[in-house]
Amino acid sequence: MKRSLEEGTPDGAVPEMYSDTVDTQALMPYIHDFDAGEREPTSQNDNDSAVQKVLLEIDEECAVKQIEIQREYDRKKQPHFQKRQEIIDKIPGFWAKAISHHPALSYVTTADAPILECLQKIDLEDNLDNNGSYKVTLTFGEGAREYMEPLVLTKHVVFTEDKEDVVECTKIEWKQGKSPIEVAQKARNDERCIDWSLFEWFTTEEWVNRPDFGEILRRELWHAPLAYYLDTVSVDFADDDYGMLDDDEE
């Protein structure tokens, strides 16, 4: 049984070890040692004790090395991704079914379905720089022309130290009355639901309160598409994990 804080203390007093009171003055020399690296050094002691700064610099160096290694192995995977695509080409509706089985994409509007059935190929260019920028390209078959043009959609996301920029994004031209985005927006307005269209992700505007299709693709779908196609992926899913919008928050 978990022991309560009141046990073993006179008249229910909280033991000193759990007290929120901190002797800041006593800690100052140690805090100084941690913080010395966060500002310009004013003494030799600052230079010697810039512990946190050194640790952060090592972490940054490690992150760069990891990206470089990841890029090397991404290149090694390319021939095998091509072979995988050759197999996928023989399975009608492969990507549509794989996408539909991802739990974070369960609120994608049904109006997307006939267009996604025409999705023939997904290309991912990942880790394009040391910040992990990426580019996604979706290629659709002729059947999608009934709904939209062009048939090749690209989005290029660049990460900097403090923000995310979309430097390239295909503008979709929807045929009259064929836009799934309009269907999803109307449903959200009229029914207070959280349906959304995957095609809404193709925007240069800030993408908030919706699952980030690019991140889902590059981190999950891209690496195990067959498992999602067969619906054999076991996940603990909560709306908050993917930034889903609650019904009453829009």
Secondary structure as UniProt FT lines:
FT   TURN            5..8
FT   HELIX           10..12
FT   HELIX           16..18
FT   HELIX           24..35
FT   HELIX           36..38
FT   HELIX           44..48
FT   HELIX           51..88
FT   TURN            89..90
FT   TURN            92..93
FT   HELIX           94..100
FT   HELIX           103..105
FT   TURN            106..107
FT   HELIX           110..112
FT   HELIX           113..116
FT   TURN            117..118
FT   STRAND          119..125
FT   TURN            130..131
FT   STRAND          134..140
FT   HELIX           142..146
FT   STRAND          148..149
FT   STRAND          152..159
FT   STRAND          164..169
FT   STRAND          173..174
FT   TURN            176..177
FT   HELIX           180..191
FT   HELIX           198..201
FT   HELIX           213..216
FT   HELIX           217..221
FT   TURN            222..223
FT   HELIX           225..229
FT   TURN            230..231
FT   HELIX           239..242
FT   TURN            247..248
//
